[in-house]
Amino acid sequence: MKSKICGISDSKTLKYLIAHSNPPQYIGFIVNYPKSKRFVEHAKLKELLKIDKNNSKYVAVLVQPDKYILEEIKDLPFDYYQIYDCTPDEIKFIIEKYDRKIIVAITVKSQNDIVKYMDYNQYADVVLFDSKGYEKSLSFDHQLIKNLKIDKELMLAGNIQVDDNFKNYKEIADIIDISGGLETSGLKDISKINFFLKKIKQINDEN
């Protein structure tokens, strides 16, 4: 099981993640969604991304990105673009123009939302199933995707908490994406991050 920690907005937390003995495979930054308290202004983002990512991958979280924001971030060291609310053609354009790997985010409220991934499957390197809440850390019924047979890595998000049973998640997904569950009073909590990363390692070591 791989891990993604999202909503990083300060250098102290970022350096801690990268230096951890079991660092997350993916580290996400909220690039163009000011409604989120985890949003990072462009000037600050540029400074944050100067920190060497070592073995982790940097992910730009983008909600309906326009050409302006795509041009603004094109030279930043992002490995993946995690994209919400774009059409398949828009994602195809982004891949062809900017040559990034793509995490296609499918927001789920009901079973009808699950099948939408099929429209994007040819363009996705990873398919993320998330809640409809965006910045609000809402949940959705993870059982909706339990029996999904998909030929891409599957990422799971949506109000995941550090004390959840991660063995259940491992039956469903390849990658766990967590953000608010690692916060105390709205700020990333180093002790929760450490607990989460150790928990992921423990589950992987049991195999």
ZADREN-23972 format. One record per atom (N, C-alpha, C, O): residue in one letter; x, y, z. Coordinates in steps of 0.1 Angstrom, whole numbers, padded with zeros to 4 digits, always signed. Layout:
<recs>
AXYZ...
</recs>
This chain:
<recs>
M+0008-0012+0000M+0000+0000+0000M+0009+0012+0000M+0018+0014+0008K+0006+0022-0009K+0013+0034-0010K+0005+0045-0003K-0007+0043+0000S+0012+0056+0000S+0005+0067+0007S+0007+0080+0000S+0017+0083-0006K-0003+0089+0001K-0002+0103-0003K-0007+0112+0008K-0018+0110+0013I+0001+0121+0011I-0003+0131+0021I-0005+0144+0014I+0004+0150+0007C-0017+0150+0015C-0021+0161+0007C-0023+0174+0016C-0024+0173+0028G-0023+0185+0009G-0026+0198+0016G-0014+0203+0023G-0016+0209+0034I-0002+0200+0019I+0010+0205+0025I+0012+0220+0021I+0011+0224+0010S+0015+0228+0032S+0016+0243+0029S+0027+0250+0037S+0028+0262+0036D+0035+0242+0043D+0046+0248+0051D+0059+0240+0049D+0058+0227+0048S+0070+0246+0050S+0083+0239+0048S+0087+0230+0059S+0093+0219+0056K+0083+0233+0071K+0087+0224+0082K+0080+0210+0080K+0087+0200+0082T+0067+0210+0077T+0060+0197+0075T+0066+0190+0063T+0068+0178+0063L+0068+0197+0052L+0074+0191+0040L+0087+0185+0042L+0089+0173+0038K+0096+0192+0049K+0109+0186+0052K+0108+0173+0061K+0116+0164+0059Y+0099+0174+0070Y+0096+0162+0079Y+0092+0150+0071Y+0097+0139+0073L+0083+0152+0062L+0078+0141+0053L+0089+0135+0045L+0091+0123+0045I+0097+0143+0039I+0108+0139+0030I+0119+0131+0037I+0125+0122+0032A+0121+0136+0050A+0132+0130+0058A+0127+0117+0065A+0136+0111+0072H+0115+0115+0065H+0109+0103+0073H+0115+0090+0068H+0118+0089+0056S+0116+0081+0077S+0122+0068+0074S+0112+0060+0064S+0117+0051+0057N+0100+0063+0064N+0090+0057+0055N+0082+0068+0049N+0070+0070+0052P+0088+0076+0040P+0081+0088+0035P+0069+0084+0026P+0069+0073+0020P+0060+0093+0024P+0049+0091+0015P+0054+0090+0001P+0063+0098-0003Q+0048+0082-0008Q+0051+0082-0022Q+0047+0094-0029Q+0053+0099-0039Y+0036+0101-0024Y+0031+0112-0031Y+0029+0123-0020Y+0024+0121-0009I+0032+0136-0024I+0029+0147-0015I+0022+0158-0024I+0026+0162-0034G+0010+0161-0019G+0001+0170-0027G+0000+0184-0022G+0001+0187-0010F-0001+0193-0031F-0002+0208-0028F-0015+0213-0035F-0017+0210-0047I-0022+0221-0028I-0035+0227-0034I-0030+0240-0042I-0027+0250-0036V-0031+0239-0055V-0025+0249-0063V-0034+0260-0068V-0030+0272-0069N-0047+0257-0070N-0056+0267-0076N-0070+0267-0070N-0079+0270-0077Y-0071+0264-0058Y-0084+0263-0051Y-0084+0271-0038Y-0083+0265-0028P-0086+0284-0039P-0085+0293-0028P-0095+0290-0017P-0093+0294-0005K-0106+0283-0020K-0116+0280-0010K-0110+0271+0001K-0115+0270+0012S-0100+0263-0003S-0094+0254+0007S-0084+0262+0016S-0077+0270+0012K-0085+0258+0029K-0076+0265+0039K-0062+0260+0036K-0052+0265+0042R-0060+0249+0028R-0047+0244+0025R-0041+0249+0012R-0030+0245+0008F-0048+0259+0006F-0044+0265-0007F-0030+0272-0004F-0028+0279+0006V-0021+0271-0014V-0008+0277-0014V-0007+0287-0025V-0008+0284-0037E-0004+0300-0021E-0002+0310-0031E+0010+0307-0040E+0020+0300-0035H+0010+0312-0052H+0021+0307-0062H+0035+0311-0057H+0044+0302-0058A+0037+0323-0052A+0051+0326-0047A+0056+0317-0036A+0067+0313-0036K+0047+0314-0027K+0051+0305-0016K+0053+0291-0021K+0062+0283-0017L+0044+0287-0031L+0046+0273-0037L+0059+0272-0044L+0066+0261-0042K+0063+0282-0051K+0077+0281-0058K+0088+0279-0047K+0097+0271-0050E+0087+0286-0036E+0097+0284-0026E+0096+0270-0020E+0107+0263-0017L+0084+0265-0017L+0083+0252-0011L+0089+0241-0020L+0095+0232-0015L+0086+0242-0033L+0090+0232-0042L+0105+0232-0045L+0110+0223-0052K+0112+0242-0039K+0127+0241-0040K+0133+0231-0031K+0145+0227-0032I+0125+0226-0022I+0129+0216-0012I+0130+0202-0020I+0120+0198-0026D+0142+0196-0019D+0144+0183-0026D+0134+0173-0022D+0133+0169-0010K+0127+0167-0031K+0117+0157-0028K+0122+0143-0026K+0115+0134-0022N+0135+0141-0028N+0141+0128-0027N+0133+0117-0034N+0132+0118-0046N+0127+0108-0027N+0120+0096-0033N+0105+0098-0034N+0098+0089-0040S+0100+0109-0030S+0086+0112-0031S+0083+0119-0044S+0092+0124-0051K+0070+0119-0048K+0065+0126-0060K+0057+0138-0056K+0049+0137-0047Y+0059+0149-0062Y+0051+0161-0060Y+0039+0161-0069Y+0040+0159-0081V+0028+0164-0063V+0015+0164-0070V+0008+0178-0069V+0006+0183-0058A+0005+0183-0080A-0003+0196-0081A-0018+0192-0081A-0023+0185-0090V-0025+0196-0071V-0040+0194-0070V-0047+0206-0077V-0046+0217-0073L-0054+0202-0088L-0060+0213-0097L-0075+0210-0099L-0079+0200-0103V-0082+0221-0096V-0097+0220-0098V-0100+0229-0110V-0098+0241-0110Q-0105+0222-0121Q-0108+0229-0133Q-0097+0239-0137Q-0100+0251-0139P-0085+0234-0139P-0074+0244-0142P-0076+0251-0155P-0079+0244-0165D-0074+0264-0156D-0074+0271-0168D-0060+0272-0174D-0050+0268-0168K-0059+0277-0186K-0046+0278-0193K-0036+0287-0185K-0024+0285-0185Y-0042+0297-0178Y-0033+0306-0171Y-0025+0299-0160Y-0013+0300-0158I-0033+0291-0151I-0026+0284-0140I-0017+0273-0146I-0006+0270-0140L-0021+0267-0157L-0012+0256-0162L+0001+0262-0168L+0011+0256-0166E+0000+0274-0173E+0013+0280-0178E+0021+0285-0166E+0033+0284-0166E+0014+0289-0155E+0021+0294-0144E+0029+0284-0137E+0040+0286-0131I+0024+0271-0137I+0031+0261-0129I+0039+0251-0138I+0045+0242-0133K+0040+0254-0151K+0045+0244-0160K+0060+0241-0158K+0065+0230-0161D+0067+0250-0152D+0082+0248-0149D+0084+0244-0135D+0096+0242-0131L+0074+0242-0127L+0076+0237-0113L+0078+0222-0113L+0073+0215-0122P+0085+0217-0103P+0089+0203-0104P+0078+0193-0099P+0080+0184-0091F+0066+0194-0105F+0055+0185-0103F+0057+0172-0111F+0059+0173-0123D+0055+0161-0105D+0055+0148-0112D+0041+0144-0117D+0040+0138-0128Y+0031+0148-0110Y+0017+0145-0113Y+0008+0157-0112Y+0011+0166-0104Y-0002+0158-0120Y-0013+0167-0119Y-0025+0159-0115Y-0029+0149-0122Q-0031+0162-0103Q-0043+0156-0098Q-0055+0165-0102Q-0056+0176-0097I-0063+0160-0111I-0073+0170-0118I-0087+0166-0114I-0092+0155-0116Y-0094+0176-0110Y-0109+0175-0107Y-0116+0183-0118Y-0112+0194-0122D-0128+0178-0122D-0138+0186-0130D-0133+0190-0143D-0136+0201-0148C-0125+0182-0150C-0121+0185-0164C-0128+0174-0173C-0130+0163-0168T-0130+0177-0185T-0135+0167-0195T-0123+0158-0199T-0112+0162-0198P-0126+0147-0205P-0115+0138-0210P-0107+0146-0221P-0095+0144-0221D-0113+0154-0229D-0106+0161-0239D-0097+0171-0233D-0085+0173-0238E-0101+0178-0222E-0093+0188-0215E-0080+0181-0209E-0069+0186-0210I-0082+0169-0204I-0071+0162-0198I-0062+0157-0209I-0049+0157-0207K-0067+0153-0220K-0058+0149-0231K-0050+0160-0235K-0038+0159-0238F-0055+0172-0236F-0048+0184-0240F-0037+0187-0230F-0026+0190-0234I-0040+0186-0217I-0030+0189-0207I-0018+0179-0208I-0006+0183-0207I-0021+0166-0210I-0011+0156-0212I-0002+0159-0224I+0011+0159-0223E-0008+0163-0235E+0000+0165-0247E+0008+0178-0246E+0019+0178-0252K+0003+0188-0239K+0010+0201-0239K+0020+0201-0227K+0031+0207-0229Y+0017+0195-0216Y+0026+0197-0204Y+0033+0184-0200Y+0041+0184-0191D+0030+0173-0206D+0037+0160-0204D+0039+0157-0189D+0050+0154-0184R+0028+0156-0182R+0028+0152-0168R+0019+0139-0167R+0010+0137-0175K+0023+0132-0157K+0014+0120-0153K+0002+0126-0146K+0002+0137-0140I-0009+0119-0148I-0022+0124-0144I-0029+0115-0134I-0030+0102-0135I-0033+0121-0123I-0043+0114-0113I-0056+0120-0116I-0059+0132-0113V-0065+0112-0122V-0079+0117-0125V-0087+0115-0112V-0088+0104-0107A-0093+0126-0107A-0101+0125-0095A-0116+0124-0099A-0122+0132-0106I-0122+0113-0094I-0136+0111-0096I-0143+0113-0083I-0140+0106-0073T-0152+0123-0082T-0159+0125-0069T-0172+0117-0069T-0179+0116-0079V-0174+0111-0057V-0184+0100-0056V-0194+0104-0046V-0191+0107-0034K-0207+0103-0050K-0218+0104-0040K-0226+0091-0041K-0232+0086-0031S-0227+0085-0053S-0235+0073-0055S-0229+0064-0065S-0219+0067-0071Q-0234+0052-0066Q-0229+0042-0076Q-0228+0048-0090Q-0219+0044-0097N-0237+0057-0094N-0237+0062-0107N-0224+0070-0110N-0220+0072-0122D-0218+0076-0100D-0205+0084-0102D-0193+0075-0105D-0184+0079-0111I-0194+0062-0100I-0182+0053-0101I-0178+0051-0115I-0166+0051-0119V-0188+0049-0124V-0185+0045-0138V-0179+0056-0146V-0174+0054-0157K-0179+0068-0141K-0174+0079-0148K-0159+0077-0151K-0153+0083-0161Y-0152+0069-0143Y-0138+0067-0145Y-0135+0061-0159Y-0124+0063-0164M-0145+0054-0164M-0142+0048-0177M-0140+0058-0188M-0133+0055-0198D-0146+0070-0187D-0144+0080-0197D-0129+0085-0197D-0125+0091-0207Y-0123+0084-0185Y-0109+0089-0183Y-0098+0079-0183Y-0086+0083-0183N-0102+0066-0183N-0092+0056-0180N-0080+0056-0189N-0069+0054-0185Q-0082+0059-0202Q-0071+0059-0211Q-0061+0071-0209Q-0049+0070-0213Y-0065+0081-0201Y-0056+0092-0199Y-0050+0092-0185Y-0041+0100-0182A-0055+0083-0176A-0051+0084-0162A-0040+0074-0159A-0039+0063-0165D-0030+0079-0152D-0020+0070-0146D-0024+0064-0133D-0021+0053-0130V-0032+0072-0126V-0038+0068-0113V-0053+0073-0113V-0055+0084-0118V-0062+0065-0108V-0076+0069-0107V-0079+0071-0092V-0077+0062-0084L-0083+0083-0089L-0086+0087-0075L-0101+0087-0073L-0108+0094-0080F-0106+0080-0063F-0120+0082-0059F-0121+0090-0046F-0115+0085-0036D-0128+0101-0047D-0128+0110-0036D-0143+0114-0033D-0152+0110-0041S-0145+0121-0022S-0159+0125-0019S-0162+0138-0027S-0153+0143-0034K-0174+0142-0026K-0179+0154-0032K-0175+0167-0025K-0177+0178-0029G-0168+0165-0013G-0166+0176-0004G-0155+0186-0007G-0155+0197-0002Y-0146+0181-0016Y-0134+0189-0019Y-0127+0193-0005Y-0121+0185+0001E-0128+0206-0002E-0120+0210+0010E-0127+0206+0023E-0121+0209+0034K-0139+0200+0023K-0146+0197+0035K-0144+0184+0041K-0150+0180+0051S-0136+0175+0035S-0133+0162+0040S-0146+0154+0043S-0147+0148+0054L-0154+0153+0033L-0166+0145+0035L-0163+0130+0032L-0152+0127+0026S-0172+0121+0035S-0170+0107+0033S-0179+0102+0021S-0188+0109+0017F-0175+0091+0016F-0185+0084+0007F-0183+0069+0010F-0174+0065+0017D-0193+0061+0006D-0193+0047+0009D-0182+0039+0001D-0184+0037-0011H-0171+0036+0007H-0160+0030+0000H-0164+0016-0005H-0157+0011-0014Q-0174+0010+0000Q-0178-0003-0005Q-0183-0002-0020Q-0183-0012-0027L-0186+0010-0024L-0191+0012-0038L-0180+0008-0048L-0183+0005-0060I-0167+0009-0044I-0156+0006-0053I-0149-0007-0050I-0139-0010-0056K-0154-0014-0040K-0147-0026-0035K-0144-0036-0046K-0134-0042-0046N-0154-0038-0054N-0153-0049-0064N-0149-0044-0078N-0151-0051-0088L-0144-0032-0078L-0141-0026-0091L-0128-0032-0097L-0118-0033-0090K-0129-0036-0109K-0117-0042-0116K-0112-0031-0125K-0118-0028-0135I-0100-0026-0122I-0095-0015-0129I-0080-0017-0132I-0073-0022-0124D-0076-0013-0144D-0062-0017-0148D-0052-0006-0145D-0041-0005-0151K-0056+0004-0136K-0047+0014-0132K-0046+0014-0117K-0054+0007-0110E-0036+0020-0111E-0035+0021-0097E-0047+0029-0092E-0051+0039-0098L-0053+0025-0081L-0065+0031-0075L-0062+0038-0062L-0056+0032-0053M-0065+0051-0062M-0062+0059-0050M-0076+0062-0043M-0086+0064-0050L-0075+0062-0030L-0088+0064-0022L-0086+0076-0013L-0076+0077-0005A-0096+0085-0013A-0096+0097-0004A-0110+0099+0001A-0119+0091-0003G-0112+0109+0010G-0125+0112+0015G-0126+0109+0030G-0132+0099+0034N-0122+0119+0038N-0124+0118+0052N-0117+0106+0059N-0123+0100+0068I-0105+0102+0054I-0098+0091+0060I-0091+0096+0072I-0085+0106+0072Q-0092+0088+0083Q-0087+0092+0096Q-0076+0082+0100Q-0075+0070+0096V-0066+0087+0108V-0055+0079+0112V-0058+0066+0120V-0051+0056+0119D-0070+0066+0127D-0073+0054+0135D-0083+0045+0127D-0088+0036+0133D-0085+0047+0114D-0093+0038+0106D-0086+0025+0105D-0074+0024+0107N-0093+0015+0101N-0087+0001+0098N-0082+0001+0084N-0090+0000+0075F-0069+0003+0083F-0063+0004+0070F-0063-0009+0062F-0061-0009+0050K-0064-0020+0069K-0065-0033+0062K-0077-0034+0053K-0077-0040+0043N-0088-0027+0058N-0100-0026+0049N-0097-0018+0037N-0102-0022+0026Y-0089-0008+0038Y-0086+0001+0026Y-0077-0007+0017Y-0078-0006+0005K-0068-0015+0022K-0059-0023+0014K-0066-0032+0004K-0062-0035-0006E-0078-0037+0009E-0086-0046+0000E-0092-0038-0012E-0096-0044-0022I-0093-0025-0010I-0100-0017-0020I-0090-0010-0029I-0092-0009-0041A-0079-0004-0023A-0071+0006-0030A-0056+0003-0030A-0052-0005-0021D-0049+0009-0039D-0034+0007-0039D-0028+0019-0032D-0017+0017-0026I-0034+0030-0031I-0029+0042-0025I-0039+0049-0016I-0050+0051-0020I-0035+0052-0004I-0043+0060+0005I-0040+0074+0005I-0028+0078+0006D-0049+0083+0003D-0047+0098+0002D-0054+0104+0015D-0066+0103+0016I-0046+0110+0023I-0051+0116+0036I-0046+0130+0037I-0035+0134+0033S-0055+0138+0043S-0052+0153+0045S-0057+0157+0058S-0049+0158+0068G-0070+0160+0059G-0075+0165+0072G-0074+0156+0083G-0073+0160+0095G-0073+0143+0081G-0071+0133+0091G-0057+0134+0098G-0055+0128+0109L-0048+0142+0092L-0035+0144+0098L-0034+0157+0105L-0023+0162+0107E-0045+0164+0107E-0045+0177+0112E-0051+0178+0127E-0059+0170+0130T-0046+0188+0134T-0051+0192+0147T-0054+0207+0146T-0045+0215+0144S-0066+0211+0149S-0070+0225+0148S-0066+0231+0135S-0062+0243+0134G-0068+0223+0124G-0066+0228+0111G-0052+0229+0106G-0049+0233+0095L-0042+0224+0114L-0028+0224+0109L-0023+0210+0110L-0027+0202+0118K-0014+0207+0100K-0008+0193+0100K-0001+0191+0113K+0007+0199+0118D-0003+0179+0118D+0002+0174+0131D+0013+0164+0129D+0010+0153+0124I+0025+0167+0133I+0037+0158+0130I+0034+0145+0137I+0038+0134+0131S+0029+0144+0149S+0027+0132+0156S+0017+0123+0148S+0019+0111+0148K+0006+0129+0143K-0003+0121+0135K+0003+0116+0122K+0000+0105+0117I+0011+0125+0116I+0018+0121+0103I+0027+0109+0106I+0027+0099+0098N+0034+0109+0117N+0044+0098+0120N+0036+0085+0123N+0040+0075+0118F+0025+0087+0130F+0016+0075+0133F+0011+0069+0120F+0011+0057+0118F+0006+0077+0111F+0001+0073+0098F+0012+0066+0090F+0009+0055+0085L+0023+0072+0089L+0034+0066+0080L+0039+0052+0086L+0042+0043+0079K+0039+0052+0099K+0043+0039+0106K+0033+0028+0104K+0036+0017+0102K+0020+0033+0104K+0009+0023+0102K+0009+0017+0088K+0007+0006+0086I+0012+0026+0078I+0013+0021+0064I+0025+0011+0063I+0023+0000+0057K+0036+0014+0069K+0047+0005+0069K+0044-0008+0075K+0048-0019+0070Q+0037-0008+0087Q+0034-0020+0094Q+0025-0029+0086Q+0027-0041+0085I+0015-0023+0079I+0006-0031+0070I+0014-0037+0059I+0012-0049+0055N+0023-0030+0053N+0031-0035+0042N+0041-0046+0047N+0043-0056+0040D+0046-0045+0059D+0055-0055+0064D+0048-0068+0068D+0055-0078+0068E+0035-0067+0069E+0028-0079+0073E+0027-0089+0061E+0023-0101+0063N+0029-0084+0049N+0028-0093+0037N+0040-0101+0036N+0041-0109+0026
</recs>
